Amino acid sequence: MITVKCFARYRPLLGFDELSLPLVPTLGDLLAEARFVALPPDALLAVNQTFADRSAALADGDEVALMPPVSGG
């Protein structure tokens, strides 16, 4: 199993704060699932608190975070 956490505006957009899901091979495979169709392409992605891209491999027990991009001023 993996844990997927949503932050900020992605919580209402995707409809959850945290989910436990079956393991899939990569982050891209996970995000290809229908429940993530509303996730914008510029979302920041992290696996185990390290920024990752969609090719990142996943392992049992991993934590995936989905975060909106940040801007500064």
PDB file of N, CA, C, O and CB in Angstrom:
ATOM      1  N   MET A   1       0.842  -1.191   0.000  1.00  0.00           N
ATOM      2  CA  MET A   1       0.000   0.000   0.000  1.00  0.00           C
ATOM      3  C   MET A   1       0.878   1.241   0.000  1.00  0.00           C
ATOM      4  O   MET A   1       2.003   1.232   0.498  1.00  0.00           O
ATOM      5  CB  MET A   1      -0.953   0.006   1.218  1.00  0.00           C
ATOM      6  N   ILE A   2       0.332   2.309  -0.573  1.00  0.00           N
ATOM      7  CA  ILE A   2       0.971   3.613  -0.510  1.00  0.00           C
ATOM      8  C   ILE A   2      -0.033   4.595   0.074  1.00  0.00           C
ATOM      9  O   ILE A   2      -1.243   4.374   0.013  1.00  0.00           O
ATOM     10  CB  ILE A   2       1.470   4.076  -1.918  1.00  0.00           C
ATOM     11  N   THR A   3       0.469   5.662   0.629  1.00  0.00           N
ATOM     12  CA  THR A   3      -0.377   6.719   1.161  1.00  0.00           C
ATOM     13  C   THR A   3      -0.239   7.937   0.261  1.00  0.00           C
ATOM     14  O   THR A   3       0.872   8.347  -0.075  1.00  0.00           O
ATOM     15  CB  THR A   3       0.001   7.063   2.635  1.00  0.00           C
ATOM     16  N   VAL A   4      -1.362   8.509  -0.125  1.00  0.00           N
ATOM     17  CA  VAL A   4      -1.373   9.709  -0.961  1.00  0.00           C
ATOM     18  C   VAL A   4      -1.992  10.832  -0.139  1.00  0.00           C
ATOM     19  O   VAL A   4      -3.095  10.696   0.391  1.00  0.00           O
ATOM     20  CB  VAL A   4      -2.167   9.476  -2.305  1.00  0.00           C
ATOM     21  N   LYS A   5      -1.262  11.950  -0.041  1.00  0.00           N
ATOM     22  CA  LYS A   5      -1.741  13.105   0.709  1.00  0.00           C
ATOM     23  C   LYS A   5      -1.893  14.288  -0.231  1.00  0.00           C
ATOM     24  O   LYS A   5      -1.037  14.537  -1.081  1.00  0.00           O
ATOM     25  CB  LYS A   5      -0.782  13.450   1.872  1.00  0.00           C
ATOM     26  N   CYS A   6      -3.002  15.020  -0.068  1.00  0.00           N
ATOM     27  CA  CYS A   6      -3.261  16.232  -0.838  1.00  0.00           C
ATOM     28  C   CYS A   6      -3.090  17.439   0.063  1.00  0.00           C
ATOM     29  O   CYS A   6      -3.423  17.399   1.248  1.00  0.00           O
ATOM     30  CB  CYS A   6      -4.679  16.209  -1.459  1.00  0.00           C
ATOM     31  N   PHE A   7      -2.571  18.506  -0.505  1.00  0.00           N
ATOM     32  CA  PHE A   7      -2.368  19.725   0.254  1.00  0.00           C
ATOM     33  C   PHE A   7      -3.052  20.903  -0.422  1.00  0.00           C
ATOM     34  O   PHE A   7      -3.245  20.922  -1.637  1.00  0.00           O
ATOM     35  CB  PHE A   7      -0.881  20.003   0.425  1.00  0.00           C
ATOM     36  N   ALA A   8      -3.415  21.886   0.401  1.00  0.00           N
ATOM     37  CA  ALA A   8      -3.986  23.161  -0.025  1.00  0.00           C
ATOM     38  C   ALA A   8      -5.204  22.957  -0.933  1.00  0.00           C
ATOM     39  O   ALA A   8      -6.109  22.191  -0.600  1.00  0.00           O
ATOM     40  CB  ALA A   8      -2.928  23.995  -0.749  1.00  0.00           C
ATOM     41  N   ARG A   9      -5.222  23.641  -2.072  1.00  0.00           N
ATOM     42  CA  ARG A   9      -6.417  23.615  -2.938  1.00  0.00           C
ATOM     43  C   ARG A   9      -6.659  22.262  -3.598  1.00  0.00           C
ATOM     44  O   ARG A   9      -7.725  22.046  -4.173  1.00  0.00           O
ATOM     45  CB  ARG A   9      -6.292  24.669  -4.011  1.00  0.00           C
ATOM     46  N   TYR A  10      -5.705  21.358  -3.529  1.00  0.00           N
ATOM     47  CA  TYR A  10      -5.917  20.038  -4.123  1.00  0.00           C
ATOM     48  C   TYR A  10      -6.844  19.167  -3.275  1.00  0.00           C
ATOM     49  O   TYR A  10      -7.416  18.203  -3.783  1.00  0.00           O
ATOM     50  CB  TYR A  10      -4.583  19.333  -4.313  1.00  0.00           C
ATOM     51  N   ARG A  11      -6.998  19.492  -2.003  1.00  0.00           N
ATOM     52  CA  ARG A  11      -7.918  18.706  -1.161  1.00  0.00           C
ATOM     53  C   ARG A  11      -9.349  18.770  -1.698  1.00  0.00           C
ATOM     54  O   ARG A  11      -9.935  17.721  -1.965  1.00  0.00           O
ATOM     55  CB  ARG A  11      -7.881  19.216   0.296  1.00  0.00           C
ATOM     56  N   PRO A  12      -9.932  19.957  -1.865  1.00  0.00           N
ATOM     57  CA  PRO A  12     -11.300  19.979  -2.405  1.00  0.00           C
ATOM     58  C   PRO A  12     -11.357  19.577  -3.883  1.00  0.00           C
ATOM     59  O   PRO A  12     -12.352  19.011  -4.334  1.00  0.00           O
ATOM     60  CB  PRO A  12     -11.901  21.368  -2.234  1.00  0.00           C
ATOM     61  N   LEU A  13     -10.307  19.866  -4.624  1.00  0.00           N
ATOM     62  CA  LEU A  13     -10.281  19.531  -6.042  1.00  0.00           C
ATOM     63  C   LEU A  13     -10.358  18.017  -6.259  1.00  0.00           C
ATOM     64  O   LEU A  13     -11.098  17.546  -7.123  1.00  0.00           O
ATOM     65  CB  LEU A  13      -9.014  20.093  -6.693  1.00  0.00           C
ATOM     66  N   LEU A  14      -9.593  17.261  -5.472  1.00  0.00           N
ATOM     67  CA  LEU A  14      -9.558  15.808  -5.637  1.00  0.00           C
ATOM     68  C   LEU A  14     -10.505  15.085  -4.686  1.00  0.00           C
ATOM     69  O   LEU A  14     -10.808  13.909  -4.888  1.00  0.00           O
ATOM     70  CB  LEU A  14      -8.152  15.302  -5.428  1.00  0.00           C
ATOM     71  N   GLY A  15     -10.973  15.779  -3.654  1.00  0.00           N
ATOM     72  CA  GLY A  15     -11.978  15.213  -2.766  1.00  0.00           C
ATOM     73  C   GLY A  15     -11.451  14.354  -1.630  1.00  0.00           C
ATOM     74  O   GLY A  15     -12.195  13.545  -1.078  1.00  0.00           O
ATOM     75  N   PHE A  16     -10.181  14.512  -1.269  1.00  0.00           N
ATOM     76  CA  PHE A  16      -9.652  13.768  -0.124  1.00  0.00           C
ATOM     77  C   PHE A  16      -8.440  14.490   0.451  1.00  0.00           C
ATOM     78  O   PHE A  16      -7.776  15.276  -0.225  1.00  0.00           O
ATOM     79  CB  PHE A  16      -9.275  12.323  -0.533  1.00  0.00           C
ATOM     80  N   ASP A  17      -8.173  14.197   1.724  1.00  0.00           N
ATOM     81  CA  ASP A  17      -6.959  14.689   2.387  1.00  0.00           C
ATOM     82  C   ASP A  17      -5.859  13.639   2.310  1.00  0.00           C
ATOM     83  O   ASP A  17      -4.697  13.939   2.037  1.00  0.00           O
ATOM     84  CB  ASP A  17      -7.247  15.057   3.863  1.00  0.00           C
ATOM     85  N   GLU A  18      -6.268  12.391   2.561  1.00  0.00           N
ATOM     86  CA  GLU A  18      -5.305  11.285   2.583  1.00  0.00           C
ATOM     87  C   GLU A  18      -6.008   9.994   2.194  1.00  0.00           C
ATOM     88  O   GLU A  18      -7.123   9.722   2.639  1.00  0.00           O
ATOM     89  CB  GLU A  18      -4.643  11.146   3.983  1.00  0.00           C
ATOM     90  N   LEU A  19      -5.344   9.201   1.358  1.00  0.00           N
ATOM     91  CA  LEU A  19      -5.872   7.911   0.904  1.00  0.00           C
ATOM     92  C   LEU A  19      -4.790   6.844   1.025  1.00  0.00           C
ATOM     93  O   LEU A  19      -3.604   7.134   0.868  1.00  0.00           O
ATOM     94  CB  LEU A  19      -6.382   8.004  -0.561  1.00  0.00           C
ATOM     95  N   SER A  20      -5.197   5.631   1.300  1.00  0.00           N
ATOM     96  CA  SER A  20      -4.309   4.472   1.192  1.00  0.00           C
ATOM     97  C   SER A  20      -4.729   3.721  -0.065  1.00  0.00           C
ATOM     98  O   SER A  20      -5.897   3.369  -0.225  1.00  0.00           O
ATOM     99  CB  SER A  20      -4.380   3.543   2.482  1.00  0.00           C
ATOM    100  N   LEU A  21      -3.772   3.478  -0.953  1.00  0.00           N
ATOM    101  CA  LEU A  21      -4.068   2.839  -2.231  1.00  0.00           C
ATOM    102  C   LEU A  21      -3.121   1.676  -2.476  1.00  0.00           C
ATOM    103  O   LEU A  21      -2.026   1.635  -1.915  1.00  0.00           O
ATOM    104  CB  LEU A  21      -3.974   3.853  -3.377  1.00  0.00           C
ATOM    105  N   PRO A  22      -3.535   0.731  -3.311  1.00  0.00           N
ATOM    106  CA  PRO A  22      -2.643  -0.372  -3.673  1.00  0.00           C
ATOM    107  C   PRO A  22      -1.400   0.148  -4.398  1.00  0.00           C
ATOM    108  O   PRO A  22      -1.447   1.175  -5.075  1.00  0.00           O
ATOM    109  CB  PRO A  22      -3.385  -1.395  -4.557  1.00  0.00           C
ATOM    110  N   LEU A  23      -0.321  -0.555  -4.249  1.00  0.00           N
ATOM    111  CA  LEU A  23       0.948  -0.194  -4.882  1.00  0.00           C
ATOM    112  C   LEU A  23       0.847  -0.302  -6.400  1.00  0.00           C
ATOM    113  O   LEU A  23       0.301  -1.271  -6.928  1.00  0.00           O
ATOM    114  CB  LEU A  23       2.082  -1.090  -4.362  1.00  0.00           C
ATOM    115  N   VAL A  24       1.376   0.700  -7.094  1.00  0.00           N
ATOM    116  CA  VAL A  24       1.545   0.689  -8.547  1.00  0.00           C
ATOM    117  C   VAL A  24       3.030   0.944  -8.822  1.00  0.00           C
ATOM    118  O   VAL A  24       3.733   1.437  -7.940  1.00  0.00           O
ATOM    119  CB  VAL A  24       0.620   1.776  -9.259  1.00  0.00           C
ATOM    120  N   PRO A  25       3.527   0.620 -10.030  1.00  0.00           N
ATOM    121  CA  PRO A  25       4.972   0.709 -10.279  1.00  0.00           C
ATOM    122  C   PRO A  25       5.580   2.109 -10.188  1.00  0.00           C
ATOM    123  O   PRO A  25       6.661   2.275  -9.624  1.00  0.00           O
ATOM    124  CB  PRO A  25       5.257   0.167 -11.617  1.00  0.00           C
ATOM    125  N   THR A  26       4.889   3.127 -10.741  1.00  0.00           N
ATOM    126  CA  THR A  26       5.477   4.468 -10.768  1.00  0.00           C
ATOM    127  C   THR A  26       4.456   5.527 -10.365  1.00  0.00           C
ATOM    128  O   THR A  26       3.252   5.276 -10.318  1.00  0.00           O
ATOM    129  CB  THR A  26       6.031   4.781 -12.163  1.00  0.00           C
ATOM    130  N   LEU A  27       4.970   6.700 -10.079  1.00  0.00           N
ATOM    131  CA  LEU A  27       4.110   7.829  -9.754  1.00  0.00           C
ATOM    132  C   LEU A  27       3.208   8.158 -10.941  1.00  0.00           C
ATOM    133  O   LEU A  27       2.039   8.496 -10.751  1.00  0.00           O
ATOM    134  CB  LEU A  27       4.953   9.059  -9.356  1.00  0.00           C
ATOM    135  N   GLY A  28       3.728   8.064 -12.147  1.00  0.00           N
ATOM    136  CA  GLY A  28       2.918   8.304 -13.340  1.00  0.00           C
ATOM    137  C   GLY A  28       1.765   7.323 -13.466  1.00  0.00           C
ATOM    138  O   GLY A  28       0.666   7.704 -13.869  1.00  0.00           O
ATOM    139  N   ASP A  29       2.007   6.049 -13.120  1.00  0.00           N
ATOM    140  CA  ASP A  29       0.925   5.056 -13.149  1.00  0.00           C
ATOM    141  C   ASP A  29      -0.163   5.422 -12.146  1.00  0.00           C
ATOM    142  O   ASP A  29      -1.353   5.284 -12.429  1.00  0.00           O
ATOM    143  CB  ASP A  29       1.473   3.644 -12.847  1.00  0.00           C
ATOM    144  N   LEU A  30       0.253   5.885 -10.980  1.00  0.00           N
ATOM    145  CA  LEU A  30      -0.709   6.290  -9.960  1.00  0.00           C
ATOM    146  C   LEU A  30      -1.552   7.450 -10.461  1.00  0.00           C
ATOM    147  O   LEU A  30      -2.777   7.432 -10.346  1.00  0.00           O
ATOM    148  CB  LEU A  30       0.009   6.674  -8.657  1.00  0.00           C
ATOM    149  N   LEU A  31      -0.891   8.462 -11.020  1.00  0.00           N
ATOM    150  CA  LEU A  31      -1.601   9.669 -11.442  1.00  0.00           C
ATOM    151  C   LEU A  31      -2.426   9.462 -12.703  1.00  0.00           C
ATOM    152  O   LEU A  31      -3.241  10.318 -13.049  1.00  0.00           O
ATOM    153  CB  LEU A  31      -0.620  10.785 -11.665  1.00  0.00           C
ATOM    154  N   ALA A  32      -2.234   8.347 -13.398  1.00  0.00           N
ATOM    155  CA  ALA A  32      -3.047   8.020 -14.571  1.00  0.00           C
ATOM    156  C   ALA A  32      -4.429   7.492 -14.179  1.00  0.00           C
ATOM    157  O   ALA A  32      -5.317   7.385 -15.025  1.00  0.00           O
ATOM    158  CB  ALA A  32      -2.326   6.989 -15.437  1.00  0.00           C
ATOM    159  N   GLU A  33      -4.610   7.164 -12.902  1.00  0.00           N
ATOM    160  CA  GLU A  33      -5.912   6.667 -12.443  1.00  0.00           C
ATOM    161  C   GLU A  33      -6.957   7.779 -12.532  1.00  0.00           C
ATOM    162  O   GLU A  33      -6.640   8.958 -12.375  1.00  0.00           O
ATOM    163  CB  GLU A  33      -5.815   6.130 -10.988  1.00  0.00           C
ATOM    164  N   ALA A  34      -8.190   7.390 -12.782  1.00  0.00           N
ATOM    165  CA  ALA A  34      -9.283   8.339 -13.001  1.00  0.00           C
ATOM    166  C   ALA A  34      -9.460   9.322 -11.842  1.00  0.00           C
ATOM    167  O   ALA A  34      -9.830  10.474 -12.071  1.00  0.00           O
ATOM    168  CB  ALA A  34     -10.575   7.586 -13.222  1.00  0.00           C
ATOM    169  N   ARG A  35      -9.204   8.896 -10.618  1.00  0.00           N
ATOM    170  CA  ARG A  35      -9.421   9.787  -9.468  1.00  0.00           C
ATOM    171  C   ARG A  35      -8.500  11.011  -9.496  1.00  0.00           C
ATOM    172  O   ARG A  35      -8.763  11.987  -8.793  1.00  0.00           O
ATOM    173  CB  ARG A  35      -9.208   9.017  -8.167  1.00  0.00           C
ATOM    174  N   PHE A  36      -7.423  10.977 -10.295  1.00  0.00           N
ATOM    175  CA  PHE A  36      -6.472  12.082 -10.348  1.00  0.00           C
ATOM    176  C   PHE A  36      -6.588  12.915 -11.622  1.00  0.00           C
ATOM    177  O   PHE A  36      -5.710  13.733 -11.895  1.00  0.00           O
ATOM    178  CB  PHE A  36      -5.076  11.549 -10.226  1.00  0.00           C
ATOM    179  N   VAL A  37      -7.640  12.730 -12.400  1.00  0.00           N
ATOM    180  CA  VAL A  37      -7.798  13.422 -13.682  1.00  0.00           C
ATOM    181  C   VAL A  37      -7.821  14.943 -13.506  1.00  0.00           C
ATOM    182  O   VAL A  37      -7.379  15.661 -14.403  1.00  0.00           O
ATOM    183  CB  VAL A  37      -9.082  12.960 -14.374  1.00  0.00           C
ATOM    184  N   ALA A  38      -8.316  15.448 -12.390  1.00  0.00           N
ATOM    185  CA  ALA A  38      -8.408  16.895 -12.172  1.00  0.00           C
ATOM    186  C   ALA A  38      -7.088  17.514 -11.709  1.00  0.00           C
ATOM    187  O   ALA A  38      -6.988  18.738 -11.615  1.00  0.00           O
ATOM    188  CB  ALA A  38      -9.486  17.190 -11.153  1.00  0.00           C
ATOM    189  N   LEU A  39      -6.082  16.701 -11.420  1.00  0.00           N
ATOM    190  CA  LEU A  39      -4.805  17.224 -10.945  1.00  0.00           C
ATOM    191  C   LEU A  39      -4.114  17.996 -12.074  1.00  0.00           C
ATOM    192  O   LEU A  39      -3.865  17.433 -13.140  1.00  0.00           O
ATOM    193  CB  LEU A  39      -3.896  16.073 -10.428  1.00  0.00           C
ATOM    194  N   PRO A  40      -3.803  19.267 -11.852  1.00  0.00           N
ATOM    195  CA  PRO A  40      -3.148  20.054 -12.904  1.00  0.00           C
ATOM    196  C   PRO A  40      -1.754  19.513 -13.241  1.00  0.00           C
ATOM    197  O   PRO A  40      -1.088  18.938 -12.380  1.00  0.00           O
ATOM    198  CB  PRO A  40      -3.044  21.520 -12.474  1.00  0.00           C
ATOM    199  N   PRO A  41      -1.316  19.693 -14.482  1.00  0.00           N
ATOM    200  CA  PRO A  41      -0.007  19.175 -14.895  1.00  0.00           C
ATOM    201  C   PRO A  41       1.172  19.837 -14.184  1.00  0.00           C
ATOM    202  O   PRO A  41       2.268  19.276 -14.158  1.00  0.00           O
ATOM    203  CB  PRO A  41       0.155  19.349 -16.375  1.00  0.00           C
ATOM    204  N   ASP A  42       0.961  21.023 -13.607  1.00  0.00           N
ATOM    205  CA  ASP A  42       2.059  21.712 -12.919  1.00  0.00           C
ATOM    206  C   ASP A  42       2.124  21.390 -11.427  1.00  0.00           C
ATOM    207  O   ASP A  42       2.849  22.052 -10.685  1.00  0.00           O
ATOM    208  CB  ASP A  42       1.918  23.205 -13.103  1.00  0.00           C
ATOM    209  N   ALA A  43       1.382  20.389 -10.984  1.00  0.00           N
ATOM    210  CA  ALA A  43       1.396  20.004  -9.572  1.00  0.00           C
ATOM    211  C   ALA A  43       2.801  19.601  -9.138  1.00  0.00           C
ATOM    212  O   ALA A  43       3.546  18.979  -9.894  1.00  0.00           O
ATOM    213  CB  ALA A  43       0.411  18.851  -9.317  1.00  0.00           C
ATOM    214  N   LEU A  44       3.146  19.966  -7.913  1.00  0.00           N
ATOM    215  CA  LEU A  44       4.396  19.505  -7.324  1.00  0.00           C
ATOM    216  C   LEU A  44       4.156  18.122  -6.734  1.00  0.00           C
ATOM    217  O   LEU A  44       3.156  17.894  -6.052  1.00  0.00           O
ATOM    218  CB  LEU A  44       4.918  20.503  -6.237  1.00  0.00           C
ATOM    219  N   LEU A  45       5.062  17.216  -6.995  1.00  0.00           N
ATOM    220  CA  LEU A  45       4.927  15.828  -6.569  1.00  0.00           C
ATOM    221  C   LEU A  45       6.110  15.465  -5.684  1.00  0.00           C
ATOM    222  O   LEU A  45       7.244  15.865  -5.951  1.00  0.00           O
ATOM    223  CB  LEU A  45       4.836  14.872  -7.791  1.00  0.00           C
ATOM    224  N   ALA A  46       5.838  14.705  -4.631  1.00  0.00           N
ATOM    225  CA  ALA A  46       6.912  14.246  -3.762  1.00  0.00           C
ATOM    226  C   ALA A  46       6.651  12.804  -3.357  1.00  0.00           C
ATOM    227  O   ALA A  46       5.506  12.386  -3.185  1.00  0.00           O
ATOM    228  CB  ALA A  46       7.043  15.150  -2.516  1.00  0.00           C
ATOM    229  N   VAL A  47       7.735  12.058  -3.207  1.00  0.00           N
ATOM    230  CA  VAL A  47       7.675  10.689  -2.689  1.00  0.00           C
ATOM    231  C   VAL A  47       8.584  10.657  -1.471  1.00  0.00           C
ATOM    232  O   VAL A  47       9.779  10.939  -1.558  1.00  0.00           O
ATOM    233  CB  VAL A  47       8.112   9.612  -3.780  1.00  0.00           C
ATOM    234  N   ASN A  48       7.995  10.311  -0.342  1.00  0.00           N
ATOM    235  CA  ASN A  48       8.737  10.264   0.924  1.00  0.00           C
ATOM    236  C   ASN A  48       9.464  11.577   1.210  1.00  0.00           C
ATOM    237  O   ASN A  48      10.629  11.593   1.606  1.00  0.00           O
ATOM    238  CB  ASN A  48       9.742   9.116   0.900  1.00  0.00           C
ATOM    239  N   GLN A  49       8.743  12.671   0.998  1.00  0.00           N
ATOM    240  CA  GLN A  49       9.199  14.027   1.316  1.00  0.00           C
ATOM    241  C   GLN A  49      10.365  14.510   0.451  1.00  0.00           C
ATOM    242  O   GLN A  49      11.098  15.418   0.842  1.00  0.00           O
ATOM    243  CB  GLN A  49       9.601  14.090   2.759  1.00  0.00           C
ATOM    244  N   THR A  50      10.535  13.899  -0.728  1.00  0.00           N
ATOM    245  CA  THR A  50      11.537  14.337  -1.694  1.00  0.00           C
ATOM    246  C   THR A  50      10.837  14.594  -3.023  1.00  0.00           C
ATOM    247  O   THR A  50      10.124  13.727  -3.529  1.00  0.00           O
ATOM    248  CB  THR A  50      12.677  13.276  -1.853  1.00  0.00           C
ATOM    249  N   PHE A  51      11.037  15.778  -3.589  1.00  0.00           N
ATOM    250  CA  PHE A  51      10.388  16.075  -4.870  1.00  0.00           C
ATOM    251  C   PHE A  51      10.731  14.999  -5.896  1.00  0.00           C
ATOM    252  O   PHE A  51      11.855  14.500  -5.951  1.00  0.00           O
ATOM    253  CB  PHE A  51      10.815  17.469  -5.392  1.00  0.00           C
ATOM    254  N   ALA A  52       9.730  14.658  -6.707  1.00  0.00           N
ATOM    255  CA  ALA A  52       9.881  13.575  -7.677  1.00  0.00           C
ATOM    256  C   ALA A  52       9.127  13.919  -8.951  1.00  0.00           C
ATOM    257  O   ALA A  52       8.242  14.775  -8.948  1.00  0.00           O
ATOM    258  CB  ALA A  52       9.377  12.236  -7.094  1.00  0.00           C
ATOM    259  N   ASP A  53       9.483  13.244 -10.041  1.00  0.00           N
ATOM    260  CA  ASP A  53       8.720  13.396 -11.269  1.00  0.00           C
ATOM    261  C   ASP A  53       7.889  12.130 -11.488  1.00  0.00           C
ATOM    262  O   ASP A  53       7.957  11.182 -10.706  1.00  0.00           O
ATOM    263  CB  ASP A  53       9.661  13.669 -12.485  1.00  0.00           C
ATOM    264  N   ARG A  54       7.126  12.137 -12.536  1.00  0.00           N
ATOM    265  CA  ARG A  54       6.183  11.042 -12.779  1.00  0.00           C
ATOM    266  C   ARG A  54       6.854   9.709 -13.068  1.00  0.00           C
ATOM    267  O   ARG A  54       6.194   8.671 -13.021  1.00  0.00           O
ATOM    268  CB  ARG A  54       5.289  11.394 -13.922  1.00  0.00           C
ATOM    269  N   SER A  55       8.136   9.710 -13.362  1.00  0.00           N
ATOM    270  CA  SER A  55       8.836   8.443 -13.622  1.00  0.00           C
ATOM    271  C   SER A  55       9.347   7.784 -12.339  1.00  0.00           C
ATOM    272  O   SER A  55       9.898   6.685 -12.390  1.00  0.00           O
ATOM    273  CB  SER A  55      10.005   8.680 -14.572  1.00  0.00           C
ATOM    274  N   ALA A  56       9.172   8.437 -11.202  1.00  0.00           N
ATOM    275  CA  ALA A  56       9.682   7.901  -9.936  1.00  0.00           C
ATOM    276  C   ALA A  56       9.026   6.563  -9.600  1.00  0.00           C
ATOM    277  O   ALA A  56       7.806   6.417  -9.666  1.00  0.00           O
ATOM    278  CB  ALA A  56       9.443   8.904  -8.797  1.00  0.00           C
ATOM    279  N   ALA A  57       9.857   5.599  -9.243  1.00  0.00           N
ATOM    280  CA  ALA A  57       9.361   4.282  -8.833  1.00  0.00           C
ATOM    281  C   ALA A  57       8.749   4.378  -7.447  1.00  0.00           C
ATOM    282  O   ALA A  57       9.200   5.159  -6.609  1.00  0.00           O
ATOM    283  CB  ALA A  57      10.497   3.227  -8.854  1.00  0.00           C
ATOM    284  N   LEU A  58       7.725   3.580  -7.214  1.00  0.00           N
ATOM    285  CA  LEU A  58       7.075   3.521  -5.904  1.00  0.00           C
ATOM    286  C   LEU A  58       7.317   2.158  -5.269  1.00  0.00           C
ATOM    287  O   LEU A  58       7.443   1.144  -5.955  1.00  0.00           O
ATOM    288  CB  LEU A  58       5.557   3.798  -6.027  1.00  0.00           C
ATOM    289  N   ALA A  59       7.378   2.163  -3.942  1.00  0.00           N
ATOM    290  CA  ALA A  59       7.567   0.928  -3.179  1.00  0.00           C
ATOM    291  C   ALA A  59       6.501   0.858  -2.091  1.00  0.00           C
ATOM    292  O   ALA A  59       5.913   1.867  -1.704  1.00  0.00           O
ATOM    293  CB  ALA A  59       9.001   0.858  -2.559  1.00  0.00           C
ATOM    294  N   ASP A  60       6.276  -0.335  -1.620  1.00  0.00           N
ATOM    295  CA  ASP A  60       5.303  -0.540  -0.558  1.00  0.00           C
ATOM    296  C   ASP A  60       5.643   0.349   0.635  1.00  0.00           C
ATOM    297  O   ASP A  60       6.790   0.384   1.079  1.00  0.00           O
ATOM    298  CB  ASP A  60       5.258  -2.023  -0.136  1.00  0.00           C
ATOM    299  N   GLY A  61       4.650   1.064   1.149  1.00  0.00           N
ATOM    300  CA  GLY A  61       4.835   1.936   2.301  1.00  0.00           C
ATOM    301  C   GLY A  61       5.193   3.372   1.964  1.00  0.00           C
ATOM    302  O   GLY A  61       5.292   4.205   2.865  1.00  0.00           O
ATOM    303  N   ASP A  62       5.392   3.688   0.676  1.00  0.00           N
ATOM    304  CA  ASP A  62       5.745   5.049   0.287  1.00  0.00           C
ATOM    305  C   ASP A  62       4.614   6.023   0.581  1.00  0.00           C
ATOM    306  O   ASP A  62       3.438   5.660   0.613  1.00  0.00           O
ATOM    307  CB  ASP A  62       6.103   5.101  -1.191  1.00  0.00           C
ATOM    308  N   GLU A  63       5.014   7.280   0.795  1.00  0.00           N
ATOM    309  CA  GLU A  63       4.067   8.380   0.963  1.00  0.00           C
ATOM    310  C   GLU A  63       4.223   9.315  -0.223  1.00  0.00           C
ATOM    311  O   GLU A  63       5.320   9.796  -0.504  1.00  0.00           O
ATOM    312  CB  GLU A  63       4.296   9.138   2.317  1.00  0.00           C
ATOM    313  N   VAL A  64       3.129   9.569  -0.913  1.00  0.00           N
ATOM    314  CA  VAL A  64       3.105  10.480  -2.061  1.00  0.00           C
ATOM    315  C   VAL A  64       2.382  11.749  -1.634  1.00  0.00           C
ATOM    316  O   VAL A  64       1.310  11.687  -1.032  1.00  0.00           O
ATOM    317  CB  VAL A  64       2.406   9.822  -3.309  1.00  0.00           C
ATOM    318  N   ALA A  65       2.970  12.900  -1.946  1.00  0.00           N
ATOM    319  CA  ALA A  65       2.348  14.180  -1.642  1.00  0.00           C
ATOM    320  C   ALA A  65       2.058  14.917  -2.939  1.00  0.00           C
ATOM    321  O   ALA A  65       2.882  14.944  -3.852  1.00  0.00           O
ATOM    322  CB  ALA A  65       3.250  15.030  -0.717  1.00  0.00           C
ATOM    323  N   LEU A  66       0.869  15.516  -3.006  1.00  0.00           N
ATOM    324  CA  LEU A  66       0.435  16.298  -4.157  1.00  0.00           C
ATOM    325  C   LEU A  66       0.224  17.720  -3.685  1.00  0.00           C
ATOM    326  O   LEU A  66      -0.647  17.979  -2.855  1.00  0.00           O
ATOM    327  CB  LEU A  66      -0.867  15.713  -4.803  1.00  0.00           C
ATOM    328  N   MET A  67       1.025  18.658  -4.215  1.00  0.00           N
ATOM    329  CA  MET A  67       1.004  20.029  -3.734  1.00  0.00           C
ATOM    330  C   MET A  67       0.906  21.009  -4.897  1.00  0.00           C
ATOM    331  O   MET A  67       1.506  20.787  -5.948  1.00  0.00           O
ATOM    332  CB  MET A  67       2.248  20.321  -2.898  1.00  0.00           C
ATOM    333  N   PRO A  68       0.152  22.091  -4.713  1.00  0.00           N
ATOM    334  CA  PRO A  68       0.115  23.106  -5.754  1.00  0.00           C
ATOM    335  C   PRO A  68       1.452  23.840  -5.821  1.00  0.00           C
ATOM    336  O   PRO A  68       2.156  23.936  -4.816  1.00  0.00           O
ATOM    337  CB  PRO A  68      -1.034  24.099  -5.503  1.00  0.00           C
ATOM    338  N   PRO A  69       1.803  24.353  -6.990  1.00  0.00           N
ATOM    339  CA  PRO A  69       3.028  25.145  -7.085  1.00  0.00           C
ATOM    340  C   PRO A  69       2.931  26.387  -6.199  1.00  0.00           C
ATOM    341  O   PRO A  69       1.840  26.902  -5.955  1.00  0.00           O
ATOM    342  CB  PRO A  69       3.299  25.550  -8.549  1.00  0.00           C
ATOM    343  N   VAL A  70       4.050  26.847  -5.735  1.00  0.00           N
ATOM    344  CA  VAL A  70       4.088  28.025  -4.879  1.00  0.00           C
ATOM    345  C   VAL A  70       4.683  29.182  -5.664  1.00  0.00           C
ATOM    346  O   VAL A  70       5.478  28.990  -6.584  1.00  0.00           O
ATOM    347  CB  VAL A  70       4.904  27.754  -3.586  1.00  0.00           C
ATOM    348  N   SER A  71       4.283  30.376  -5.283  1.00  0.00           N
ATOM    349  CA  SER A  71       4.853  31.561  -5.927  1.00  0.00           C
ATOM    350  C   SER A  71       5.279  32.523  -4.835  1.00  0.00           C
ATOM    351  O   SER A  71       4.721  32.539  -3.738  1.00  0.00           O
ATOM    352  CB  SER A  71       3.831  32.235  -6.907  1.00  0.00           C
ATOM    353  N   GLY A  72       6.242  33.293  -5.149  1.00  0.00           N
ATOM    354  CA  GLY A  72       6.737  34.262  -4.169  1.00  0.00           C
ATOM    355  C   GLY A  72       6.592  35.660  -4.699  1.00  0.00           C
ATOM    356  O   GLY A  72       6.238  35.877  -5.858  1.00  0.00           O
ATOM    357  N   GLY A  73       6.861  36.574  -3.859  1.00  0.00           N
ATOM    358  CA  GLY A  73       6.720  37.949  -4.297  1.00  0.00           C
ATOM    359  C   GLY A  73       7.689  38.831  -3.585  1.00  0.00           C
ATOM    360  O   GLY A  73       7.718  40.038  -3.826  1.00  0.00           O
TER     361      GLY A  73
END
